[in-house]
Amino acid sequence: MRFRTMIAGLALGTTAGLGLMSAPAQAAPTASAGAESVVDTKSVQATRHFYSSHWTLAECQARGSYWLSLHPTWTAECAPGLGTDGKFKYHLYMWY
């Protein structure tokens, strides 16, 4: 019985391993004239990402300035609201 379990595990592991090593399938390129792909366009819409919560607006803005100094193309936003503890805080959101 132990031998069967070992062979079954080996077969399953080999199948999973070969599946991970294979290249992912890709869609064939379309030949539509005048259509731009996402790669061709230079501007991409930024999305809003929560970063951290702060007790004061100044603390939130300071943290936002720190990240903007590292990533000049990002945008920072300090939005007032309640934290998970129910207390008033400023939430830092980064747009990138």
C-alpha positions as CSV (number, residue, x, y, z in Angstrom):
1,M,0.0,0.0,0.0
2,R,2.8,2.4,0.8
3,F,4.4,1.7,-2.6
4,R,1.2,2.6,-4.4
5,T,0.9,5.9,-2.4
6,M,4.5,6.7,-3.3
7,I,4.0,6.0,-7.0
8,A,0.7,8.0,-7.1
9,G,2.5,10.9,-5.4
10,L,5.4,10.8,-7.8
11,A,3.1,10.7,-10.8
12,L,1.0,13.6,-9.5
13,G,4.1,15.6,-8.6
14,T,5.6,15.0,-12.0
15,T,2.4,16.1,-13.8
16,A,2.2,19.3,-11.7
17,G,5.8,20.0,-12.2
18,L,5.6,19.6,-16.0
19,G,2.5,21.8,-16.0
20,L,4.4,24.6,-14.2
21,M,7.3,24.4,-16.6
22,S,5.2,24.7,-19.7
23,A,4.9,28.2,-21.3
24,P,1.5,29.9,-20.8
25,A,-0.8,30.1,-23.8
26,Q,-1.0,33.5,-25.5
27,A,-3.6,34.9,-27.8
28,A,-2.7,35.2,-31.4
29,P,-2.2,38.8,-32.6
30,T,-5.1,40.3,-34.5
31,A,-4.5,42.1,-37.8
32,S,-6.9,45.0,-37.3
33,A,-5.5,48.1,-38.9
34,G,-5.3,51.2,-36.8
35,A,-5.9,49.5,-33.5
36,E,-3.5,50.3,-30.6
37,S,-2.6,47.8,-28.0
38,V,-2.1,48.6,-24.3
39,V,1.7,48.3,-24.8
40,D,1.6,51.0,-27.6
41,T,-0.1,53.6,-25.4
42,K,2.1,55.6,-23.1
43,S,-0.4,56.8,-20.6
44,V,-2.1,54.3,-18.3
45,Q,-4.8,55.3,-15.8
46,A,-3.5,55.3,-12.2
47,T,-5.3,53.3,-9.6
48,R,-5.8,54.2,-5.9
49,H,-3.9,52.1,-3.3
50,F,-4.4,52.4,0.5
51,Y,-1.1,52.8,2.2
52,S,-1.5,53.8,5.9
53,S,-3.6,55.6,8.5
54,H,-2.4,58.6,10.6
55,W,-3.7,60.5,13.6
56,T,-3.0,64.0,12.1
57,L,-3.2,65.5,8.7
58,A,0.4,66.8,8.9
59,E,1.6,63.2,9.7
60,C,-0.3,61.9,6.7
61,Q,1.0,64.6,4.4
62,A,4.6,64.0,5.6
63,R,4.3,60.3,4.8
64,G,2.8,61.1,1.4
65,S,5.7,63.5,0.7
66,Y,8.2,60.8,1.6
67,W,6.8,58.4,-0.9
68,L,6.4,61.1,-3.6
69,S,10.1,61.9,-3.2
70,L,10.9,58.3,-4.0
71,H,8.3,58.0,-6.8
72,P,7.8,61.4,-8.5
73,T,5.1,60.0,-10.9
74,W,2.8,58.9,-8.1
75,T,0.1,61.1,-6.5
76,A,-0.7,61.2,-2.7
77,E,-4.1,61.8,-1.1
78,C,-5.0,62.1,2.6
79,A,-8.6,61.3,3.1
80,P,-10.4,61.7,6.5
81,G,-12.3,58.8,7.8
82,L,-12.8,56.2,10.6
83,G,-10.1,53.6,11.2
84,T,-10.8,49.9,11.9
85,D,-10.8,50.8,15.6
86,G,-13.7,53.3,15.1
87,K,-11.5,56.4,15.7
88,F,-11.1,59.4,13.4
89,K,-7.9,59.2,11.3
90,Y,-6.4,60.4,8.0
91,H,-5.9,57.6,5.4
92,L,-3.0,57.9,3.0
93,Y,-3.8,56.7,-0.6
94,M,-1.2,56.6,-3.3
95,W,-2.2,56.8,-6.9
96,Y,0.1,54.9,-9.3
